[in-house]
Amino acid sequence: MLRLPKFRLEEPTEIAGVTALLEEHGEKAMVVAGGTDLLPNMKHGLFEPEVVVSLAQVADLKGVTETPDGGLRIGAMTTLADMAACDAVIARAPALAQAASLIAGPQLRTMGTAGGNVMLDTRCQWYNQTHFWRKSLGYCLKKDGTVCHVVAGGRKCVAAASNDTAPTLMSLGADLEFAGEGGAQTLKIDDLWKADGIWNKGVGRGALLTHINVPAQAPGHRGAYGKLRDRGSIDYPLFGCAIRLDLDGDAVTDADVVCIALVARPLRVKGVADALVGKKIGTAGFEQAAAAVGDLAHRQAKPMDNIPGDATYRREMVPVYVRRTILAAAAGTGPVHHI
């Protein structure tokens, strides 16, 4: 049995109390939201905080609000289950609702949170193991060691971003509100990421994500999320893709594809709008363009042996999932999560 190490639990009721504790204890403190990632990682010896600051009692961090301009404001402590089932999210940001519905399994979605998924630690099959396993291997760049087991001779960690909501929020143009570390700040989610698997965030570890803001989408907005995984639930993505289509009638006016579970940050596929704009959904030209975007993704997305699953197989599934998810977005269906 893997046991939790000793730690002190703090349960503030206000955001200011959380940030004060994080500032006071610095690197010795970590935040726990739903605990679905932090607690297993503590059992594995990957995280070793002396103080754990719970967000469970901070009411200001919970819930989804529709903004007057047609956008969404999502509290970081909103559960994934609530976000997936929220009528406003389903109507205004369908890909986000679909992505949330595919994270882990039902029990974990009732505990896991919107903010926790955005701030999820990168994952690697050489890192997310027990301490005994990692010690036997000689550790790795991300924790306690100096060797990358994915890239021979590598000196930069390539653990993969595996948070399903991240690409959907990027495709929607979301921004993030943080508290702490010198005051409040708002950051476009595109600017959050760094190509560093050890810490792939552009904010410090003491920054507290409080809210996610999703702007109003175009009147003809459609979206979908596709997730490759071994099982029908529980698993992290072997590959994921978020699709945004903006339509004027049946014609595409703008489009975006963002992928996950490849490298340390989400990947936006280049050239998507050029391939799809002007195509009319339901036509052979649109289906050909969807296949062409799948080929673009195949050329740009290069999975590595950083997460379980054969990297060659994962790469061959990239164009399949991208094409099918584009067609699902156009049809107003989804998510796509099986072959």
C-alpha positions as CSV (number, residue, x, y, z in Angstrom):
1,M,0.0,0.0,0.0
2,L,1.2,3.5,-0.9
3,R,0.8,5.9,2.0
4,L,0.6,9.7,2.1
5,P,3.6,11.3,3.8
6,K,3.1,13.6,6.7
7,F,1.9,17.2,6.0
8,R,0.0,20.0,7.6
9,L,-3.4,20.8,6.1
10,E,-4.7,24.4,5.9
11,E,-8.3,25.2,5.0
12,P,-8.6,29.0,4.3
13,T,-12.0,30.4,3.3
14,E,-10.9,33.3,1.1
15,I,-8.5,33.7,-1.8
16,A,-6.4,36.1,0.2
17,G,-5.9,33.5,2.9
18,V,-4.7,31.0,0.3
19,T,-2.2,33.4,-1.2
20,A,-0.9,34.5,2.2
21,L,-0.2,30.8,3.1
22,L,1.5,30.2,-0.2
23,E,3.7,33.3,0.3
24,E,4.5,32.4,3.9
25,H,5.6,28.8,3.2
26,G,7.0,29.2,-0.4
27,E,8.2,26.0,-2.0
28,K,7.2,24.0,1.1
29,A,3.5,24.5,0.3
30,M,1.2,23.2,-2.4
31,V,-2.4,23.8,-3.2
32,V,-4.9,20.9,-3.3
33,A,-8.1,21.4,-5.3
34,G,-9.8,18.0,-6.0
35,G,-6.7,16.1,-5.1
36,T,-7.0,13.6,-7.9
37,D,-3.5,14.3,-9.2
38,L,-1.7,15.8,-6.2
39,L,-2.4,13.0,-3.7
40,P,-1.3,10.1,-5.9
41,N,1.9,12.1,-6.8
42,M,2.5,12.6,-3.1
43,K,2.2,8.9,-2.5
44,H,4.8,8.3,-5.2
45,G,7.2,10.8,-3.7
46,L,6.9,13.1,-6.7
47,F,5.6,16.0,-4.6
48,E,6.8,16.5,-1.0
49,P,5.0,19.5,0.5
50,E,5.1,20.2,4.2
51,V,2.0,22.3,4.0
52,V,-1.0,21.5,1.8
53,V,-3.5,24.4,1.3
54,S,-7.0,23.2,0.5
55,L,-9.3,25.3,-1.7
56,A,-12.4,23.4,-0.8
57,Q,-13.8,26.1,1.5
58,V,-13.2,29.0,-0.9
59,A,-16.7,29.7,-2.2
60,D,-15.5,32.4,-4.6
61,L,-13.8,29.8,-6.7
62,K,-16.8,27.7,-7.5
63,G,-19.4,27.8,-10.3
64,V,-20.0,28.9,-13.9
65,T,-21.4,32.3,-14.7
66,E,-22.7,33.6,-18.1
67,T,-21.3,37.0,-18.8
68,P,-23.4,39.8,-20.4
69,D,-21.4,39.7,-23.6
70,G,-22.1,36.0,-24.1
71,G,-18.9,34.6,-22.6
72,L,-18.3,32.3,-19.6
73,R,-16.6,32.8,-16.3
74,I,-15.6,29.5,-14.7
75,G,-14.3,29.3,-11.2
76,A,-11.2,27.2,-10.8
77,M,-12.9,24.9,-8.2
78,T,-15.8,24.1,-10.5
79,T,-15.8,20.3,-10.8
80,L,-15.2,18.7,-14.1
81,A,-18.5,16.9,-13.8
82,D,-20.4,20.1,-13.3
83,M,-18.6,21.8,-16.2
84,A,-19.3,18.9,-18.5
85,A,-23.0,19.0,-17.6
86,C,-23.5,22.8,-17.5
87,D,-26.0,23.9,-20.2
88,A,-24.2,27.1,-20.8
89,V,-20.9,25.4,-21.4
90,I,-22.5,22.8,-23.7
91,A,-24.2,25.6,-25.7
92,R,-21.4,28.2,-25.9
93,A,-18.3,26.0,-25.7
94,P,-19.2,22.5,-26.7
95,A,-15.6,21.3,-27.1
96,L,-14.9,22.3,-23.5
97,A,-17.9,20.4,-22.2
98,Q,-16.9,17.3,-24.3
99,A,-13.2,17.4,-23.1
100,A,-14.3,17.7,-19.5
101,S,-16.7,14.7,-20.0
102,L,-13.8,12.5,-21.1
103,I,-11.4,13.2,-18.3
104,A,-10.7,10.2,-16.1
105,G,-13.9,8.4,-14.9
106,P,-17.1,9.6,-13.3
107,Q,-15.9,9.4,-9.7
108,L,-12.8,11.4,-10.4
109,R,-14.7,14.0,-12.4
110,T,-16.9,14.7,-9.3
111,M,-13.6,15.6,-7.5
112,G,-11.3,16.9,-10.2
113,T,-11.6,20.6,-11.0
114,A,-11.4,23.0,-14.0
115,G,-8.4,24.8,-12.5
116,G,-6.7,21.6,-11.5
117,N,-6.9,20.3,-15.1
118,V,-5.5,23.5,-16.6
119,M,-2.6,23.4,-14.0
120,L,-2.0,19.7,-14.3
121,D,1.6,18.6,-14.0
122,T,3.2,17.2,-17.1
123,R,3.4,13.4,-17.3
124,C,6.0,10.8,-18.4
125,Q,6.1,7.1,-18.2
126,W,9.6,7.4,-16.7
127,Y,8.4,9.8,-14.0
128,N,4.9,8.9,-12.9
129,Q,6.0,5.8,-11.1
130,T,6.7,4.8,-7.5
131,H,9.8,6.0,-5.7
132,F,11.2,2.4,-5.7
133,W,10.7,2.1,-9.5
134,R,12.3,5.5,-10.2
135,K,15.2,4.8,-7.8
136,S,15.9,1.5,-9.5
137,L,16.1,3.3,-12.9
138,G,18.4,6.1,-11.6
139,Y,15.7,8.8,-11.6
140,C,15.3,11.3,-14.4
141,L,15.6,15.0,-15.3
142,K,12.1,15.9,-13.9
143,K,12.8,14.5,-10.4
144,D,16.1,13.7,-8.6
145,G,18.1,12.7,-11.6
146,T,20.2,14.1,-14.5
147,V,19.2,11.7,-17.4
148,C,16.3,11.9,-19.8
149,H,15.1,8.4,-20.6
150,V,13.0,9.6,-23.6
151,V,15.7,11.5,-25.6
152,A,19.1,9.9,-25.4
153,G,21.5,12.6,-24.1
154,G,18.7,15.0,-23.7
155,R,19.2,17.9,-21.3
156,K,15.6,19.2,-21.4
157,C,12.6,17.4,-19.9
158,V,10.0,16.4,-22.5
159,A,7.3,15.1,-20.2
160,A,4.0,15.6,-22.0
161,A,1.2,18.1,-21.3
162,S,-1.8,15.8,-20.8
163,N,-4.6,18.1,-19.7
164,D,-7.7,17.6,-22.0
165,T,-9.2,21.0,-21.3
166,A,-6.1,23.0,-22.3
167,P,-6.4,22.6,-26.1
168,T,-10.1,23.4,-26.0
169,L,-9.5,26.5,-24.0
170,M,-6.8,27.6,-26.4
171,S,-9.1,27.1,-29.4
172,L,-11.7,29.2,-27.6
173,G,-9.3,32.1,-26.9
174,A,-9.7,31.8,-23.1
175,D,-7.8,33.8,-20.6
176,L,-6.8,32.9,-17.0
177,E,-7.0,35.0,-13.8
178,F,-4.3,34.4,-11.2
179,A,-3.8,35.7,-7.7
180,G,-0.6,35.9,-5.6
181,E,3.0,36.4,-6.4
182,G,2.8,40.2,-6.6
183,G,-0.9,40.6,-7.1
184,A,-3.6,39.7,-9.5
185,Q,-2.8,39.1,-13.2
186,T,-4.7,37.9,-16.3
187,L,-2.9,35.8,-18.8
188,K,-4.0,34.5,-22.2
189,I,-3.9,30.7,-22.0
190,D,-1.7,30.6,-25.1
191,D,0.9,32.5,-23.1
192,L,0.8,30.2,-20.1
193,W,2.9,27.4,-21.6
194,K,6.6,26.8,-21.7
195,A,8.4,24.0,-23.5
196,D,9.8,22.7,-20.3
197,G,8.5,19.4,-18.9
198,I,9.7,20.1,-15.4
199,W,7.4,23.1,-15.1
200,N,5.6,24.0,-18.3
201,K,3.8,27.1,-16.9
202,G,4.7,30.7,-17.5
203,V,3.7,31.6,-13.9
204,G,5.5,30.6,-10.7
205,R,4.4,27.6,-8.6
206,G,3.0,30.0,-6.0
207,A,0.5,31.6,-8.5
208,L,-3.1,30.6,-7.8
209,L,-5.5,30.1,-10.7
210,T,-8.8,31.6,-9.7
211,H,-11.0,31.9,-12.8
212,I,-11.1,30.9,-16.4
213,N,-12.7,33.3,-18.8
214,V,-14.1,32.1,-22.1
215,P,-15.0,34.9,-24.5
216,A,-18.2,34.9,-26.6
217,Q,-17.7,32.9,-29.7
218,A,-18.7,33.7,-33.3
219,P,-22.5,33.3,-34.0
220,G,-21.8,30.2,-36.1
221,H,-19.4,28.6,-33.6
222,R,-19.1,24.8,-33.5
223,G,-16.6,22.7,-31.7
224,A,-15.6,19.2,-30.7
225,Y,-12.9,17.2,-28.9
226,G,-11.3,14.0,-29.8
227,K,-9.4,11.7,-27.4
228,L,-7.3,8.7,-28.1
229,R,-6.9,6.3,-25.2
230,D,-6.7,2.6,-24.5
231,R,-9.8,2.3,-22.4
232,G,-13.2,4.0,-22.6
233,S,-12.6,5.9,-19.3
234,I,-10.0,6.7,-16.7
235,D,-7.0,7.0,-19.0
236,Y,-5.0,10.1,-19.7
237,P,-4.9,11.0,-23.4
238,L,-2.5,9.2,-25.8
239,F,-3.5,12.0,-28.1
240,G,-6.2,14.7,-28.0
241,C,-7.4,17.4,-30.4
242,A,-9.7,20.3,-29.9
243,I,-11.5,21.7,-33.0
244,R,-13.1,25.1,-33.5
245,L,-15.1,25.9,-36.6
246,D,-16.8,29.3,-37.2
247,L,-19.5,29.3,-39.8
248,D,-21.5,31.8,-41.8
249,G,-24.4,29.6,-42.9
250,D,-22.7,26.5,-44.2
251,A,-19.3,28.1,-45.1
252,V,-16.3,28.1,-42.8
253,T,-15.1,31.6,-41.9
254,D,-12.4,30.6,-39.4
255,A,-11.0,27.4,-37.9
256,D,-8.5,26.1,-35.3
257,V,-7.0,22.8,-34.2
258,V,-5.0,22.4,-31.0
259,C,-3.5,19.1,-29.9
260,I,-2.3,17.6,-26.6
261,A,-0.3,14.7,-25.2
262,L,2.7,15.3,-27.5
263,V,5.3,17.4,-25.9
264,A,5.5,19.7,-22.8
265,R,3.0,22.2,-24.2
266,P,-0.2,22.0,-26.3
267,L,0.4,22.2,-30.1
268,R,-1.6,24.5,-32.4
269,V,-1.6,23.1,-35.9
270,K,-0.5,25.6,-38.5
271,G,-2.3,26.2,-41.7
272,V,-5.7,25.0,-40.5
273,A,-7.7,28.2,-41.4
274,D,-6.1,28.3,-44.9
275,A,-7.3,24.8,-45.6
276,L,-10.8,25.1,-44.3
277,V,-12.0,28.7,-44.8
278,G,-14.5,29.0,-47.6
279,K,-15.4,25.3,-47.6
280,K,-19.1,24.4,-47.1
281,I,-19.8,21.7,-44.6
282,G,-21.6,18.6,-45.9
283,T,-19.7,18.8,-49.2
284,A,-17.0,16.7,-50.7
285,G,-14.7,19.7,-50.7
286,F,-15.1,20.1,-46.9
287,E,-14.4,16.4,-46.3
288,Q,-11.3,16.7,-48.5
289,A,-10.2,19.8,-46.5
290,A,-10.7,18.0,-43.2
291,A,-8.5,15.2,-44.5
292,A,-5.9,17.8,-45.6
293,V,-5.9,19.3,-42.1
294,G,-5.4,15.8,-40.7
295,D,-2.3,15.5,-42.9
296,L,-1.1,18.9,-41.7
297,A,-1.4,17.6,-38.1
298,H,0.4,14.4,-39.0
299,R,3.4,16.3,-40.3
300,Q,3.5,18.7,-37.3
301,A,2.6,16.4,-34.4
302,K,5.4,14.1,-33.5
303,P,4.6,11.9,-30.4
304,M,7.6,10.6,-28.4
305,D,8.0,7.7,-26.0
306,N,7.2,10.0,-23.1
307,I,3.8,8.5,-22.2
308,P,2.5,4.9,-22.4
309,G,1.5,3.7,-25.9
310,D,3.6,3.1,-28.9
311,A,4.7,6.5,-30.4
312,T,4.4,5.3,-34.0
313,Y,0.8,4.1,-33.4
314,R,0.0,7.4,-31.7
315,R,1.3,9.4,-34.6
316,E,-0.6,7.4,-37.2
317,M,-3.8,8.0,-35.2
318,V,-3.2,11.8,-35.3
319,P,-4.7,12.4,-38.8
320,V,-7.6,9.9,-38.1
321,Y,-8.7,11.7,-34.9
322,V,-8.2,15.2,-36.3
323,R,-10.3,14.4,-39.4
324,R,-13.0,12.7,-37.5
325,T,-13.2,15.4,-34.9
326,I,-13.5,18.1,-37.6
327,L,-16.4,16.2,-39.1
328,A,-18.0,15.8,-35.7
329,A,-17.7,19.6,-35.0
330,A,-19.3,20.3,-38.4
331,A,-22.1,17.9,-37.6
332,G,-22.6,19.3,-34.1
333,T,-21.8,15.9,-32.6
334,G,-19.0,14.6,-30.5
335,P,-16.9,13.8,-28.6
336,V,-14.8,11.5,-30.6
337,H,-13.1,8.9,-28.4
338,H,-13.1,5.5,-30.2
339,I,-11.9,4.1,-33.5
